């Protein structure tokens, strides 16, 4: 996966890619960040704009109930 432009992609696409990588390749959010050299704050902000946050129990980003 080309990650150099990941955070410039549309948020919904990034959500799908990130959750797929968490499901298939990475056992934790920290492992994902390290493997793809992503900045935690930037990724969290992008997902928050969609209304999603990381859930460590399911190891995926989930919709934040309002």
C-alpha positions as CSV (number, residue, x, y, z in Angstrom):
1,X,0.0,0.0,0.0
2,X,1.3,3.4,-0.9
3,X,1.1,5.4,2.3
4,X,2.9,8.6,1.3
5,X,-0.4,10.2,0.2
6,X,-2.8,8.2,2.5
7,X,-3.7,11.2,4.6
8,X,-4.4,13.3,1.5
9,X,-7.1,10.8,0.3
10,X,-10.8,11.1,0.9
11,X,-11.5,10.3,4.5
12,X,-14.0,7.5,3.7
13,X,-11.4,5.7,1.6
14,X,-8.8,6.1,4.3
15,X,-11.2,4.6,6.8
16,X,-11.6,1.5,4.7
17,X,-7.9,1.1,4.1
18,X,-7.0,1.6,7.7
19,X,-9.6,-0.8,9.0
20,X,-8.6,-3.4,6.4
21,X,-4.9,-3.1,7.5
22,X,-5.9,-3.4,11.2
23,X,-8.0,-6.5,10.4
24,X,-5.4,-8.3,8.1
25,X,-1.9,-7.1,9.0
26,X,-1.7,-5.3,12.3
27,X,-2.6,-6.5,15.8
28,X,-2.8,-3.0,17.2
29,X,-3.1,0.6,16.3
30,X,0.4,1.3,17.4
31,X,1.7,-1.4,15.1
32,X,-0.2,0.1,12.2
33,X,1.2,3.6,12.9
34,X,4.7,2.1,13.1
35,X,4.5,-0.1,10.1
36,X,3.1,2.6,7.8
37,X,5.0,5.6,9.5
38,X,1.8,7.4,10.2
39,X,1.4,10.3,12.6
40,X,-1.2,9.4,15.3
41,X,-2.6,12.9,15.6
42,X,-3.1,13.3,11.9
43,X,-4.9,10.0,11.4
44,X,-7.0,10.5,14.5
45,X,-8.1,13.9,13.3
46,X,-9.0,12.6,9.8
47,X,-11.1,9.8,11.3
48,X,-12.7,12.2,13.8
49,X,-13.9,14.4,10.9
50,X,-15.9,11.4,9.8
51,X,-17.2,10.7,13.3
52,X,-14.9,7.7,13.9
53,X,-12.5,6.8,16.7
54,X,-10.2,3.9,17.4
55,X,-11.7,1.1,19.5
56,X,-8.9,-1.1,20.9
57,X,-11.3,-4.0,21.8
58,X,-12.2,-4.6,18.2
59,X,-9.0,-3.2,16.8
60,X,-10.8,-0.9,14.3
61,X,-12.2,2.6,13.9
62,X,-15.8,2.7,14.8
63,X,-18.5,5.4,14.5
64,X,-18.8,7.6,17.6
65,X,-22.4,7.7,18.8
66,X,-23.7,11.2,19.3
